[in-house]
Structure formats: C-alpha cells, structure tokens
Amino acid sequence: MARNYESLHDPNAEYTMRELSAETMNATRSRGGGRDLEITDVQTTMVDGNFPWTLVRVYTDAGVVGTGEAYWGAGVPELIERMKPFVVGENPLDIDRLYEHLIQKMSGEGSVEGVTVTAISGIEVALHDLAGKVLEVPAYQLLGGKYRDRMRVYCDCHTEEEADPEACADEAERVVDELGYDALKFDLDVPSGLEKDRANRHLRPGEIRHKAEIVEKVTERVKDEADVSFDCHWTFSGGSAKRLADAIEEYDVWWLEDPVPPENLEVQEEVTKNTTTPIAVGENRYRVTELRRLIENQAVDIVAPDLPKVGGMRETRKIADVANQYYVPVAMHNVASPVATMAAAHVGASIPNSLAVEYHSYELGWWEDLVEEDVIEDGYIEVPEEPGLGVTLDMDAVESHMVEGEELFDPA
C-alpha cells in the first residue's frame, strides 16, 4: 500500500513556537492587482536524465502554475509531499516567508542540511517561476535586477578514456572547436593504475604525476581558448590535496574543485591557504549558514553552491552576497535539467560576482528537448525576458523520459 507522506504526524511541526504561516503572522491583508491567490497543490515528477531530476510544480487557484526543480536523489518527492500541507492555502508571492516557514516546520526532519533542504529548494524555485508569471517579470527581477544579459556556461567534459591525458586533451579541443564552449571541467579523481589502497585517501607520487599530466595536456592544448577547471570529488587527504595543488600550480588552472571531503573546515582551509592554485568548494554545503563559514574563514577561492540543492534561488543569492563581501567569485555547480539550469542563470545574472554555471549533460542528446525553448547556445545562456524562469516544459518529452513508475503532472 502506498504511504501517505502528506499526513505524517510531527509534534515539532504542529506546535513550533516559530509558526510562520500567513494566518499566524497576520499577513492576510488583501493585496489587489491580481496578487490575491492561493497555492492549491504541489506535485513532483522524476525524469530519468543523466541524473534522476525531480521536477516540481506549484498550482494556484488563479490557474497560474510555477515549475521548479530539486537536486536529484531518493526521498525528495516524498519530502515535498510531506511539506505540501504547510504551503497549500498560502500566497505564493511570499517566497521568503514560505521558505523560512518550511525550514522551521521541517526542522525536526533535518532542514539544517541534506535532502530536506534539497526538497525545499525545489518548491522555492517553482515559487520564483510562479511569482514571476503573476507579476509579469523575469525571475532575475525578483532578485534585484541584472548585471549581465547572458551567463557563461562551463561544460563538464568526459571521455571513455578519462584516465588518458591525451584523450582528455582531444576531448577538450573538440568541445571548444565543435561545441563552442570557452569554459571546461575535467575529473581528476580517475584511476591512474598506480593505486594501492583507494580507501586511505593518500596519493602516491606516481598518482600525482599522472593527474598533473592530465592538467598539463588539457591546459596546453586549449591554451587561451578556454578556461579549464578540474574536479576531485572530495577524494583526497589534506596532505595529498596540498601536494596535488602544488604540482599543478605552474599550469593555467581555472580552479581545483573539492580536493578534500567537505566535513572538516580546518583541513579545507589549510589546503586553500597553502597553494596558489585556486580552490573551489561548495556543492556539498547547505544554506548560507554553512557556506558562510567557508567564506569567512577564507577556506575557499571560488564558492560553488548547487542551487536546487543548497536552498534555492534566494539562498544562492544570499551566499553570493556574503561571498562578495570577501571578494570571492561564484561558480554554480549544476547537474540539473534545463529548469534548474535556467534558475541558476537568473541568479548568475543578478549577482556581481558570478563566473559561470555548469552544464553536465552535453552527452545527453535530449537534454534541451525537455523544454520548448533553446537554453544554451555557443557556450552561453541568454537570460530570458519572459515572466518567471522563461522555460516551458515539453510535457511529451517529460512523459517519455519519466523514471519507471512515475506519474505525469496534472495539466497546468
């Protein structure tokens, strides 16, 4: 029998003293101008892309629907179903209050970090799309306006011979020349054939030479035609990370990403402060409260939040504002569908310290078919002027790529 997550009992949620519903806050005054509307439903559909993307829709009594996306992962749709009673009946234009309302209501279920924040992020993105449509403004306008008309995209590159430096260089050249990107990323946590024990996080000298060769071949092949970053996926010890960062200092590295696990801030700070290689971190931290510590401790050269995971659009904007006080640029990690990718572009357009938004699906031939609009062209995203996010789901494409057992959204 299917579980009804919507009706789960949680005394913390029911009796919290920091109740932020419109009724409790006395925020029920008539607004006029078509701004009196209520949320009637929240639904999810999971699409089987190169990641299982969780698409989110917020429905209203005015017939306006907002579409968002939560970072992929098990349990996200169930958490969104769990939160639906907290937003049904609310005015969707109160994005910030509703976000804090969900954080508070879900505090007993882990809204400090992790998948609960991810689920809230999906609703928050959908609220921006919805509010933009109601107010007839693009989402970036809700965030304070824009600094740029288009967002640079960096392409996460892969090859069947990912441990072969020459193969990586060949792919870098192809992506630049044939696909038109001027910003790339490659993985460095790839097997070298010299590993003795993959559990201890230690890099032997030969392994470091192998990774440095990948960096050398790729950066020398593209030269000034593209910026290139390299991802380590939180794999190495502090000492190994420092030796690796030191070994690639002579090359034109845009940044070295996540060289150590995310939990120990002191180790991260030690690595960052002991190399001139720029260090990027952030995709495994949640909300501004966690990323603030990275930035204030100057443990990061480039901050890399993942918008549909970290807390949503306004939370990413808050992170960027803190980073800007320390002159730290923002490069948004992104493994999403076109929906959250466009949300990231809106945020990137609205902040001064934006570098680029990641694109992780260049090998997935139907990625852009999921929406009716063109998204990436010649390595850039033109920030839409249409209301909301500016993308429209192609429901036929969504239906044809749903995860087995999923149900399609109700019609808008």
Disulfide bonds with the S-S distance in Angstrom:
none
